Amino acid sequence: MHREEIRIHTEFIRLQDLLKFSGAVETGGDAKLIIQEGRVKVNGEACTMRGKKLRPGDEACIDGELELVVTA
């Protein structure tokens, strides 16, 4: 599994924006699709809310292959 730390300078980042910002997906449409398909886990639980707010310390995992860790 590949792990990346994504630094944010705000209180939170929405899940779909995290996926785009990290380069995990090309477009918001791609993010919407993989989130709705249940391929993304947030803090170990499947998440289908693309507007889910992630704060420093939260983790998003895509297909068990890419782990994105939000840091401040």
mmCIF file of the N, C-alpha and C atoms, coordinates in Angstrom:
data_MODEL
# 
_entry.id   MODEL 
# 
loop_
_atom_site.group_PDB 
_atom_site.id 
_atom_site.type_symbol 
_atom_site.label_atom_id 
_atom_site.label_alt_id 
_atom_site.label_comp_id 
_atom_site.label_asym_id 
_atom_site.label_entity_id 
_atom_site.label_seq_id 
_atom_site.pdbx_PDB_ins_code 
_atom_site.Cartn_x 
_atom_site.Cartn_y 
_atom_site.Cartn_z 
_atom_site.occupancy 
_atom_site.B_iso_or_equiv 
_atom_site.pdbx_formal_charge 
_atom_site.auth_seq_id 
_atom_site.auth_comp_id 
_atom_site.auth_asym_id 
_atom_site.auth_atom_id 
_atom_site.pdbx_PDB_model_num 
ATOM 1   N N  . MET A 1 1  ? 0.849   -1.176 0.000   1.00 0.00 ? 1  MET A N  1 
ATOM 2   C CA . MET A 1 1  ? 0.000   0.000  0.000   1.00 0.00 ? 1  MET A CA 1 
ATOM 3   C C  . MET A 1 1  ? 0.899   1.244  0.000   1.00 0.00 ? 1  MET A C  1 
ATOM 4   N N  . HIS A 1 2  ? 0.550   2.182  -0.842  1.00 0.00 ? 2  HIS A N  1 
ATOM 5   C CA . HIS A 1 2  ? 1.273   3.452  -0.930  1.00 0.00 ? 2  HIS A CA 1 
ATOM 6   C C  . HIS A 1 2  ? 0.619   4.458  0.012   1.00 0.00 ? 2  HIS A C  1 
ATOM 7   N N  . ARG A 1 3  ? 1.425   5.185  0.776   1.00 0.00 ? 3  ARG A N  1 
ATOM 8   C CA . ARG A 1 3  ? 0.906   6.138  1.761   1.00 0.00 ? 3  ARG A CA 1 
ATOM 9   C C  . ARG A 1 3  ? 1.434   7.539  1.439   1.00 0.00 ? 3  ARG A C  1 
ATOM 10  N N  . GLU A 1 4  ? 0.536   8.517  1.405   1.00 0.00 ? 4  GLU A N  1 
ATOM 11  C CA . GLU A 1 4  ? 0.913   9.903  1.149   1.00 0.00 ? 4  GLU A CA 1 
ATOM 12  C C  . GLU A 1 4  ? 0.338   10.794 2.228   1.00 0.00 ? 4  GLU A C  1 
ATOM 13  N N  . GLU A 1 5  ? 1.118   11.774 2.640   1.00 0.00 ? 5  GLU A N  1 
ATOM 14  C CA . GLU A 1 5  ? 0.630   12.779 3.584   1.00 0.00 ? 5  GLU A CA 1 
ATOM 15  C C  . GLU A 1 5  ? 0.222   14.004 2.782   1.00 0.00 ? 5  GLU A C  1 
ATOM 16  N N  . ILE A 1 6  ? -0.982  14.483 3.028   1.00 0.00 ? 6  ILE A N  1 
ATOM 17  C CA . ILE A 1 6  ? -1.505  15.663 2.343   1.00 0.00 ? 6  ILE A CA 1 
ATOM 18  C C  . ILE A 1 6  ? -1.644  16.775 3.387   1.00 0.00 ? 6  ILE A C  1 
ATOM 19  N N  . ARG A 1 7  ? -0.865  17.831 3.201   1.00 0.00 ? 7  ARG A N  1 
ATOM 20  C CA . ARG A 1 7  ? -0.886  18.949 4.144   1.00 0.00 ? 7  ARG A CA 1 
ATOM 21  C C  . ARG A 1 7  ? -1.955  19.957 3.734   1.00 0.00 ? 7  ARG A C  1 
ATOM 22  N N  . ILE A 1 8  ? -2.790  20.331 4.703   1.00 0.00 ? 8  ILE A N  1 
ATOM 23  C CA . ILE A 1 8  ? -3.807  21.352 4.443   1.00 0.00 ? 8  ILE A CA 1 
ATOM 24  C C  . ILE A 1 8  ? -3.560  22.538 5.373   1.00 0.00 ? 8  ILE A C  1 
ATOM 25  N N  . HIS A 1 9  ? -4.002  23.700 4.943   1.00 0.00 ? 9  HIS A N  1 
ATOM 26  C CA . HIS A 1 9  ? -3.822  24.919 5.727   1.00 0.00 ? 9  HIS A CA 1 
ATOM 27  C C  . HIS A 1 9  ? -5.167  25.505 6.155   1.00 0.00 ? 9  HIS A C  1 
ATOM 28  N N  . THR A 1 10 ? -6.185  24.666 6.118   1.00 0.00 ? 10 THR A N  1 
ATOM 29  C CA . THR A 1 10 ? -7.531  25.055 6.523   1.00 0.00 ? 10 THR A CA 1 
ATOM 30  C C  . THR A 1 10 ? -7.996  24.102 7.619   1.00 0.00 ? 10 THR A C  1 
ATOM 31  N N  . GLU A 1 11 ? -9.173  24.355 8.157   1.00 0.00 ? 11 GLU A N  1 
ATOM 32  C CA . GLU A 1 11 ? -9.700  23.507 9.234   1.00 0.00 ? 11 GLU A CA 1 
ATOM 33  C C  . GLU A 1 11 ? -10.008 22.098 8.735   1.00 0.00 ? 11 GLU A C  1 
ATOM 34  N N  . PHE A 1 12 ? -10.503 21.974 7.487   1.00 0.00 ? 12 PHE A N  1 
ATOM 35  C CA . PHE A 1 12 ? -10.873 20.678 6.927   1.00 0.00 ? 12 PHE A CA 1 
ATOM 36  C C  . PHE A 1 12 ? -10.757 20.721 5.410   1.00 0.00 ? 12 PHE A C  1 
ATOM 37  N N  . ILE A 1 13 ? -10.855 19.536 4.801   1.00 0.00 ? 13 ILE A N  1 
ATOM 38  C CA . ILE A 1 13 ? -10.929 19.406 3.352   1.00 0.00 ? 13 ILE A CA 1 
ATOM 39  C C  . ILE A 1 13 ? -12.005 18.365 3.056   1.00 0.00 ? 13 ILE A C  1 
ATOM 40  N N  . ARG A 1 14 ? -12.809 18.615 2.056   1.00 0.00 ? 14 ARG A N  1 
ATOM 41  C CA . ARG A 1 14 ? -13.853 17.654 1.692   1.00 0.00 ? 14 ARG A CA 1 
ATOM 42  C C  . ARG A 1 14 ? -13.218 16.465 0.964   1.00 0.00 ? 14 ARG A C  1 
ATOM 43  N N  . LEU A 1 15 ? -13.814 15.299 1.137   1.00 0.00 ? 15 LEU A N  1 
ATOM 44  C CA . LEU A 1 15 ? -13.261 14.069 0.578   1.00 0.00 ? 15 LEU A CA 1 
ATOM 45  C C  . LEU A 1 15 ? -13.009 14.175 -0.916  1.00 0.00 ? 15 LEU A C  1 
ATOM 46  N N  . GLN A 1 16 ? -13.985 14.659 -1.683  1.00 0.00 ? 16 GLN A N  1 
ATOM 47  C CA . GLN A 1 16 ? -13.787 14.739 -3.128  1.00 0.00 ? 16 GLN A CA 1 
ATOM 48  C C  . GLN A 1 16 ? -12.639 15.687 -3.476  1.00 0.00 ? 16 GLN A C  1 
ATOM 49  N N  . ASP A 1 17 ? -12.482 16.759 -2.709  1.00 0.00 ? 17 ASP A N  1 
ATOM 50  C CA . ASP A 1 17 ? -11.393 17.701 -2.954  1.00 0.00 ? 17 ASP A CA 1 
ATOM 51  C C  . ASP A 1 17 ? -10.044 17.096 -2.591  1.00 0.00 ? 17 ASP A C  1 
ATOM 52  N N  . LEU A 1 18 ? -10.010 16.284 -1.542  1.00 0.00 ? 18 LEU A N  1 
ATOM 53  C CA . LEU A 1 18 ? -8.778  15.598 -1.162  1.00 0.00 ? 18 LEU A CA 1 
ATOM 54  C C  . LEU A 1 18 ? -8.307  14.679 -2.284  1.00 0.00 ? 18 LEU A C  1 
ATOM 55  N N  . LEU A 1 19 ? -9.247  13.940 -2.868  1.00 0.00 ? 19 LEU A N  1 
ATOM 56  C CA . LEU A 1 19 ? -8.883  13.018 -3.940  1.00 0.00 ? 19 LEU A CA 1 
ATOM 57  C C  . LEU A 1 19 ? -8.339  13.766 -5.147  1.00 0.00 ? 19 LEU A C  1 
ATOM 58  N N  . LYS A 1 20 ? -8.948  14.909 -5.482  1.00 0.00 ? 20 LYS A N  1 
ATOM 59  C CA . LYS A 1 20 ? -8.467  15.711 -6.613  1.00 0.00 ? 20 LYS A CA 1 
ATOM 60  C C  . LYS A 1 20 ? -7.125  16.363 -6.281  1.00 0.00 ? 20 LYS A C  1 
ATOM 61  N N  . PHE A 1 21 ? -7.012  16.972 -5.109  1.00 0.00 ? 21 PHE A N  1 
ATOM 62  C CA . PHE A 1 21 ? -5.802  17.682 -4.701  1.00 0.00 ? 21 PHE A CA 1 
ATOM 63  C C  . PHE A 1 21 ? -4.589  16.754 -4.645  1.00 0.00 ? 21 PHE A C  1 
ATOM 64  N N  . SER A 1 22 ? -4.811  15.526 -4.216  1.00 0.00 ? 22 SER A N  1 
ATOM 65  C CA . SER A 1 22 ? -3.709  14.560 -4.090  1.00 0.00 ? 22 SER A CA 1 
ATOM 66  C C  . SER A 1 22 ? -3.294  13.973 -5.435  1.00 0.00 ? 22 SER A C  1 
ATOM 67  N N  . GLY A 1 23 ? -4.142  14.144 -6.452  1.00 0.00 ? 23 GLY A N  1 
ATOM 68  C CA . GLY A 1 23 ? -3.847  13.567 -7.757  1.00 0.00 ? 23 GLY A CA 1 
ATOM 69  C C  . GLY A 1 23 ? -4.338  12.139 -7.898  1.00 0.00 ? 23 GLY A C  1 
ATOM 70  N N  . ALA A 1 24 ? -5.095  11.659 -6.923  1.00 0.00 ? 24 ALA A N  1 
ATOM 71  C CA . ALA A 1 24 ? -5.614  10.289 -6.971  1.00 0.00 ? 24 ALA A CA 1 
ATOM 72  C C  . ALA A 1 24 ? -6.637  10.128 -8.093  1.00 0.00 ? 24 ALA A C  1 
ATOM 73  N N  . VAL A 1 25 ? -7.334  11.225 -8.419  1.00 0.00 ? 25 VAL A N  1 
ATOM 74  C CA . VAL A 1 25 ? -8.289  11.227 -9.536  1.00 0.00 ? 25 VAL A CA 1 
ATOM 75  C C  . VAL A 1 25 ? -8.047  12.476 -10.371 1.00 0.00 ? 25 VAL A C  1 
ATOM 76  N N  . GLU A 1 26 ? -8.486  12.431 -11.620 1.00 0.00 ? 26 GLU A N  1 
ATOM 77  C CA . GLU A 1 26 ? -8.295  13.564 -12.526 1.00 0.00 ? 26 GLU A CA 1 
ATOM 78  C C  . GLU A 1 26 ? -9.353  14.642 -12.342 1.00 0.00 ? 26 GLU A C  1 
ATOM 79  N N  . THR A 1 27 ? -10.603 14.224 -12.173 1.00 0.00 ? 27 THR A N  1 
ATOM 80  C CA . THR A 1 27 ? -11.708 15.183 -12.141 1.00 0.00 ? 27 THR A CA 1 
ATOM 81  C C  . THR A 1 27 ? -12.635 14.928 -10.961 1.00 0.00 ? 27 THR A C  1 
ATOM 82  N N  . GLY A 1 28 ? -13.490 15.907 -10.707 1.00 0.00 ? 28 GLY A N  1 
ATOM 83  C CA . GLY A 1 28 ? -14.500 15.732 -9.666  1.00 0.00 ? 28 GLY A CA 1 
ATOM 84  C C  . GLY A 1 28 ? -15.463 14.615 -9.997  1.00 0.00 ? 28 GLY A C  1 
ATOM 85  N N  . GLY A 1 29 ? -15.723 14.417 -11.295 1.00 0.00 ? 29 GLY A N  1 
ATOM 86  C CA . GLY A 1 29 ? -16.599 13.326 -11.720 1.00 0.00 ? 29 GLY A CA 1 
ATOM 87  C C  . GLY A 1 29 ? -16.011 11.971 -11.382 1.00 0.00 ? 29 GLY A C  1 
ATOM 88  N N  . ASP A 1 30 ? -14.690 11.841 -11.564 1.00 0.00 ? 30 ASP A N  1 
ATOM 89  C CA . ASP A 1 30 ? -14.015 10.589 -11.202 1.00 0.00 ? 30 ASP A CA 1 
ATOM 90  C C  . ASP A 1 30 ? -14.107 10.350 -9.698  1.00 0.00 ? 30 ASP A C  1 
ATOM 91  N N  . ALA A 1 31 ? -13.912 11.434 -8.920  1.00 0.00 ? 31 ALA A N  1 
ATOM 92  C CA . ALA A 1 31 ? -13.994 11.319 -7.461  1.00 0.00 ? 31 ALA A CA 1 
ATOM 93  C C  . ALA A 1 31 ? -15.393 10.877 -7.055  1.00 0.00 ? 31 ALA A C  1 
ATOM 94  N N  . LYS A 1 32 ? -16.407 11.511 -7.633  1.00 0.00 ? 32 LYS A N  1 
ATOM 95  C CA . LYS A 1 32 ? -17.800 11.173 -7.317  1.00 0.00 ? 32 LYS A CA 1 
ATOM 96  C C  . LYS A 1 32 ? -18.069 9.699  -7.594  1.00 0.00 ? 32 LYS A C  1 
ATOM 97  N N  . LEU A 1 33 ? -17.587 9.203  -8.720  1.00 0.00 ? 33 LEU A N  1 
ATOM 98  C CA . LEU A 1 33 ? -17.828 7.817  -9.118  1.00 0.00 ? 33 LEU A CA 1 
ATOM 99  C C  . LEU A 1 33 ? -17.213 6.821  -8.138  1.00 0.00 ? 33 LEU A C  1 
ATOM 100 N N  . ILE A 1 34 ? -15.936 6.983  -7.814  1.00 0.00 ? 34 ILE A N  1 
ATOM 101 C CA . ILE A 1 34 ? -15.316 5.984  -6.941  1.00 0.00 ? 34 ILE A CA 1 
ATOM 102 C C  . ILE A 1 34 ? -15.842 6.072  -5.511  1.00 0.00 ? 34 ILE A C  1 
ATOM 103 N N  . ILE A 1 35 ? -16.245 7.283  -5.090  1.00 0.00 ? 35 ILE A N  1 
ATOM 104 C CA . ILE A 1 35 ? -16.830 7.421  -3.748  1.00 0.00 ? 35 ILE A CA 1 
ATOM 105 C C  . ILE A 1 35 ? -18.191 6.739  -3.707  1.00 0.00 ? 35 ILE A C  1 
ATOM 106 N N  . GLN A 1 36 ? -19.034 6.979  -4.709  1.00 0.00 ? 36 GLN A N  1 
ATOM 107 C CA . GLN A 1 36 ? -20.366 6.372  -4.734  1.00 0.00 ? 36 GLN A CA 1 
ATOM 108 C C  . GLN A 1 36 ? -20.312 4.859  -4.887  1.00 0.00 ? 36 GLN A C  1 
ATOM 109 N N  . GLU A 1 37 ? -19.260 4.349  -5.516  1.00 0.00 ? 37 GLU A N  1 
ATOM 110 C CA . GLU A 1 37 ? -19.101 2.898  -5.668  1.00 0.00 ? 37 GLU A CA 1 
ATOM 111 C C  . GLU A 1 37 ? -18.637 2.234  -4.375  1.00 0.00 ? 37 GLU A C  1 
ATOM 112 N N  . GLY A 1 38 ? -18.334 3.035  -3.351  1.00 0.00 ? 38 GLY A N  1 
ATOM 113 C CA . GLY A 1 38 ? -17.900 2.480  -2.066  1.00 0.00 ? 38 GLY A CA 1 
ATOM 114 C C  . GLY A 1 38 ? -16.455 2.038  -2.054  1.00 0.00 ? 38 GLY A C  1 
ATOM 115 N N  . ARG A 1 39 ? -15.643 2.580  -2.959  1.00 0.00 ? 39 ARG A N  1 
ATOM 116 C CA . ARG A 1 39 ? -14.234 2.173  -3.058  1.00 0.00 ? 39 ARG A CA 1 
ATOM 117 C C  . ARG A 1 39 ? -13.324 2.957  -2.128  1.00 0.00 ? 39 ARG A C  1 
ATOM 118 N N  . VAL A 1 40 ? -13.884 3.935  -1.405  1.00 0.00 ? 40 VAL A N  1 
ATOM 119 C CA . VAL A 1 40 ? -13.081 4.774  -0.515  1.00 0.00 ? 40 VAL A CA 1 
ATOM 120 C C  . VAL A 1 40 ? -13.490 4.532  0.937   1.00 0.00 ? 40 VAL A C  1 
ATOM 121 N N  . LYS A 1 41 ? -12.490 4.339  1.781   1.00 0.00 ? 41 LYS A N  1 
ATOM 122 C CA . LYS A 1 41 ? -12.731 4.209  3.215   1.00 0.00 ? 41 LYS A CA 1 
ATOM 123 C C  . LYS A 1 41 ? -12.128 5.412  3.918   1.00 0.00 ? 41 LYS A C  1 
ATOM 124 N N  . VAL A 1 42 ? -12.865 5.944  4.877   1.00 0.00 ? 42 VAL A N  1 
ATOM 125 C CA . VAL A 1 42 ? -12.367 7.051  5.689   1.00 0.00 ? 42 VAL A CA 1 
ATOM 126 C C  . VAL A 1 42 ? -12.232 6.532  7.111   1.00 0.00 ? 42 VAL A C  1 
ATOM 127 N N  . ASN A 1 43 ? -11.022 6.602  7.619   1.00 0.00 ? 43 ASN A N  1 
ATOM 128 C CA . ASN A 1 43 ? -10.723 6.098  8.972   1.00 0.00 ? 43 ASN A CA 1 
ATOM 129 C C  . ASN A 1 43 ? -11.205 4.658  9.145   1.00 0.00 ? 43 ASN A C  1 
ATOM 130 N N  . GLY A 1 44 ? -11.023 3.856  8.098   1.00 0.00 ? 44 GLY A N  1 
ATOM 131 C CA . GLY A 1 44 ? -11.328 2.430  8.167   1.00 0.00 ? 44 GLY A CA 1 
ATOM 132 C C  . GLY A 1 44 ? -12.752 2.029  7.845   1.00 0.00 ? 44 GLY A C  1 
ATOM 133 N N  . GLU A 1 45 ? -13.637 3.000  7.599   1.00 0.00 ? 45 GLU A N  1 
ATOM 134 C CA . GLU A 1 45 ? -15.037 2.684  7.302   1.00 0.00 ? 45 GLU A CA 1 
ATOM 135 C C  . GLU A 1 45 ? -15.408 3.183  5.912   1.00 0.00 ? 45 GLU A C  1 
ATOM 136 N N  . ALA A 1 46 ? -16.165 2.382  5.167   1.00 0.00 ? 46 ALA A N  1 
ATOM 137 C CA . ALA A 1 46 ? -16.610 2.784  3.832   1.00 0.00 ? 46 ALA A CA 1 
ATOM 138 C C  . ALA A 1 46 ? -17.378 4.096  3.917   1.00 0.00 ? 46 ALA A C  1 
ATOM 139 N N  . CYS A 1 47 ? -17.097 4.993  2.984   1.00 0.00 ? 47 CYS A N  1 
ATOM 140 C CA . CYS A 1 47 ? -17.738 6.304  2.993   1.00 0.00 ? 47 CYS A CA 1 
ATOM 141 C C  . CYS A 1 47 ? -18.258 6.612  1.600   1.00 0.00 ? 47 CYS A C  1 
ATOM 142 N N  . THR A 1 48 ? -19.537 6.947  1.497   1.00 0.00 ? 48 THR A N  1 
ATOM 143 C CA . THR A 1 48 ? -20.125 7.295  0.201   1.00 0.00 ? 48 THR A CA 1 
ATOM 144 C C  . THR A 1 48 ? -20.537 8.766  0.155   1.00 0.00 ? 48 THR A C  1 
ATOM 145 N N  . MET A 1 49 ? -20.056 9.554  1.102   1.00 0.00 ? 49 MET A N  1 
ATOM 146 C CA . MET A 1 49 ? -20.368 10.987 1.132   1.00 0.00 ? 49 MET A CA 1 
ATOM 147 C C  . MET A 1 49 ? -19.178 11.761 0.570   1.00 0.00 ? 49 MET A C  1 
ATOM 148 N N  . ARG A 1 50 ? -19.335 12.316 -0.629  1.00 0.00 ? 50 ARG A N  1 
ATOM 149 C CA . ARG A 1 50 ? -18.198 13.024 -1.221  1.00 0.00 ? 50 ARG A CA 1 
ATOM 150 C C  . ARG A 1 50 ? -17.910 14.339 -0.535  1.00 0.00 ? 50 ARG A C  1 
ATOM 151 N N  . GLY A 1 51 ? -18.871 14.867 0.228   1.00 0.00 ? 51 GLY A N  1 
ATOM 152 C CA . GLY A 1 51 ? -18.677 16.105 0.965   1.00 0.00 ? 51 GLY A CA 1 
ATOM 153 C C  . GLY A 1 51 ? -18.163 15.887 2.384   1.00 0.00 ? 51 GLY A C  1 
ATOM 154 N N  . LYS A 1 52 ? -17.823 14.653 2.719   1.00 0.00 ? 52 LYS A N  1 
ATOM 155 C CA . LYS A 1 52 ? -17.330 14.323 4.065   1.00 0.00 ? 52 LYS A CA 1 
ATOM 156 C C  . LYS A 1 52 ? -16.134 15.207 4.398   1.00 0.00 ? 52 LYS A C  1 
ATOM 157 N N  . LYS A 1 53 ? -16.169 15.833 5.583   1.00 0.00 ? 53 LYS A N  1 
ATOM 158 C CA . LYS A 1 53 ? -15.085 16.715 6.003   1.00 0.00 ? 53 LYS A CA 1 
ATOM 159 C C  . LYS A 1 53 ? -13.985 15.906 6.679   1.00 0.00 ? 53 LYS A C  1 
ATOM 160 N N  . LEU A 1 54 ? -12.774 16.031 6.174   1.00 0.00 ? 54 LEU A N  1 
ATOM 161 C CA . LEU A 1 54 ? -11.626 15.370 6.782   1.00 0.00 ? 54 LEU A CA 1 
ATOM 162 C C  . LEU A 1 54 ? -10.743 16.432 7.412   1.00 0.00 ? 54 LEU A C  1 
ATOM 163 N N  . ARG A 1 55 ? -10.299 16.151 8.618   1.00 0.00 ? 55 ARG A N  1 
ATOM 164 C CA . ARG A 1 55 ? -9.455  17.073 9.371   1.00 0.00 ? 55 ARG A CA 1 
ATOM 165 C C  . ARG A 1 55 ? -8.093  16.425 9.599   1.00 0.00 ? 55 ARG A C  1 
ATOM 166 N N  . PRO A 1 56 ? -7.104  17.215 10.011  1.00 0.00 ? 56 PRO A N  1 
ATOM 167 C CA . PRO A 1 56 ? -5.790  16.622 10.276  1.00 0.00 ? 56 PRO A CA 1 
ATOM 168 C C  . PRO A 1 56 ? -5.900  15.398 11.188  1.00 0.00 ? 56 PRO A C  1 
ATOM 169 N N  . GLY A 1 57 ? -5.236  14.332 10.785  1.00 0.00 ? 57 GLY A N  1 
ATOM 170 C CA . GLY A 1 57 ? -5.290  13.061 11.511  1.00 0.00 ? 57 GLY A CA 1 
ATOM 171 C C  . GLY A 1 57 ? -6.192  12.041 10.853  1.00 0.00 ? 57 GLY A C  1 
ATOM 172 N N  . ASP A 1 58 ? -7.096  12.497 9.978   1.00 0.00 ? 58 ASP A N  1 
ATOM 173 C CA . ASP A 1 58 ? -7.988  11.578 9.265   1.00 0.00 ? 58 ASP A CA 1 
ATOM 174 C C  . ASP A 1 58 ? -7.242  10.910 8.109   1.00 0.00 ? 58 ASP A C  1 
ATOM 175 N N  . GLU A 1 59 ? -7.715  9.720  7.741   1.00 0.00 ? 59 GLU A N  1 
ATOM 176 C CA . GLU A 1 59 ? -7.110  8.954  6.650   1.00 0.00 ? 59 GLU A CA 1 
ATOM 177 C C  . GLU A 1 59 ? -8.181  8.500  5.675   1.00 0.00 ? 59 GLU A C  1 
ATOM 178 N N  . ALA A 1 60 ? -7.847  8.561  4.394   1.00 0.00 ? 60 ALA A N  1 
ATOM 179 C CA . ALA A 1 60 ? -8.731  8.042  3.349   1.00 0.00 ? 60 ALA A CA 1 
ATOM 180 C C  . ALA A 1 60 ? -7.946  6.988  2.586   1.00 0.00 ? 60 ALA A C  1 
ATOM 181 N N  . CYS A 1 61 ? -8.571  5.850  2.338   1.00 0.00 ? 61 CYS A N  1 
ATOM 182 C CA . CYS A 1 61 ? -7.916  4.749  1.636   1.00 0.00 ? 61 CYS A CA 1 
ATOM 183 C C  . CYS A 1 61 ? -8.737  4.387  0.399   1.00 0.00 ? 61 CYS A C  1 
ATOM 184 N N  . ILE A 1 62 ? -8.068  4.332  -0.748  1.00 0.00 ? 62 ILE A N  1 
ATOM 185 C CA . ILE A 1 62 ? -8.745  4.032  -2.003  1.00 0.00 ? 62 ILE A CA 1 
ATOM 186 C C  . ILE A 1 62 ? -8.375  2.619  -2.449  1.00 0.00 ? 62 ILE A C  1 
ATOM 187 N N  . ASP A 1 63 ? -9.378  1.768  -2.557  1.00 0.00 ? 63 ASP A N  1 
ATOM 188 C CA . ASP A 1 63 ? -9.205  0.379  -3.034  1.00 0.00 ? 63 ASP A CA 1 
ATOM 189 C C  . ASP A 1 63 ? -8.127  -0.391 -2.267  1.00 0.00 ? 63 ASP A C  1 
ATOM 190 N N  . GLY A 1 64 ? -7.834  0.013  -1.044  1.00 0.00 ? 64 GLY A N  1 
ATOM 191 C CA . GLY A 1 64 ? -6.811  -0.678 -0.255  1.00 0.00 ? 64 GLY A CA 1 
ATOM 192 C C  . GLY A 1 64 ? -5.414  -0.517 -0.809  1.00 0.00 ? 64 GLY A C  1 
ATOM 193 N N  . GLU A 1 65 ? -5.238  0.401  -1.766  1.00 0.00 ? 65 GLU A N  1 
ATOM 194 C CA . GLU A 1 65 ? -3.928  0.563  -2.411  1.00 0.00 ? 65 GLU A CA 1 
ATOM 195 C C  . GLU A 1 65 ? -3.270  1.896  -2.103  1.00 0.00 ? 65 GLU A C  1 
ATOM 196 N N  . LEU A 1 66 ? -4.053  2.963  -1.979  1.00 0.00 ? 66 LEU A N  1 
ATOM 197 C CA . LEU A 1 66 ? -3.505  4.291  -1.741  1.00 0.00 ? 66 LEU A CA 1 
ATOM 198 C C  . LEU A 1 66 ? -4.108  4.857  -0.475  1.00 0.00 ? 66 LEU A C  1 
ATOM 199 N N  . GLU A 1 67 ? -3.251  5.224  0.464   1.00 0.00 ? 67 GLU A N  1 
ATOM 200 C CA . GLU A 1 67 ? -3.706  5.792  1.714   1.00 0.00 ? 67 GLU A CA 1 
ATOM 201 C C  . GLU A 1 67 ? -3.282  7.261  1.764   1.00 0.00 ? 67 GLU A C  1 
ATOM 202 N N  . LEU A 1 68 ? -4.270  8.138  1.963   1.00 0.00 ? 68 LEU A N  1 
ATOM 203 C CA . LEU A 1 68 ? -4.022  9.572  2.054   1.00 0.00 ? 68 LEU A CA 1 
ATOM 204 C C  . LEU A 1 68 ? -4.246  10.008 3.488   1.00 0.00 ? 68 LEU A C  1 
ATOM 205 N N  . VAL A 1 69 ? -3.229  10.584 4.098   1.00 0.00 ? 69 VAL A N  1 
ATOM 206 C CA . VAL A 1 69 ? -3.295  11.024 5.490   1.00 0.00 ? 69 VAL A CA 1 
ATOM 207 C C  . VAL A 1 69 ? -3.298  12.545 5.497   1.00 0.00 ? 69 VAL A C  1 
ATOM 208 N N  . VAL A 1 70 ? -4.291  13.133 6.129   1.00 0.00 ? 70 VAL A N  1 
ATOM 209 C CA . VAL A 1 70 ? -4.412  14.588 6.202   1.00 0.00 ? 70 VAL A CA 1 
ATOM 210 C C  . VAL A 1 70 ? -3.576  15.092 7.372   1.00 0.00 ? 70 VAL A C  1 
ATOM 211 N N  . THR A 1 71 ? -2.686  16.063 7.104   1.00 0.00 ? 71 THR A N  1 
ATOM 212 C CA . THR A 1 71 ? -1.875  16.670 8.148   1.00 0.00 ? 71 THR A CA 1 
ATOM 213 C C  . THR A 1 71 ? -2.024  18.180 8.109   1.00 0.00 ? 71 THR A C  1 
ATOM 214 N N  . ALA A 1 72 ? -1.686  18.820 9.220   1.00 0.00 ? 72 ALA A N  1 
ATOM 215 C CA . ALA A 1 72 ? -1.790  20.290 9.288   1.00 0.00 ? 72 ALA A CA 1 
ATOM 216 C C  . ALA A 1 72 ? -0.463  20.915 8.940   1.00 0.00 ? 72 ALA A C  1 
# 
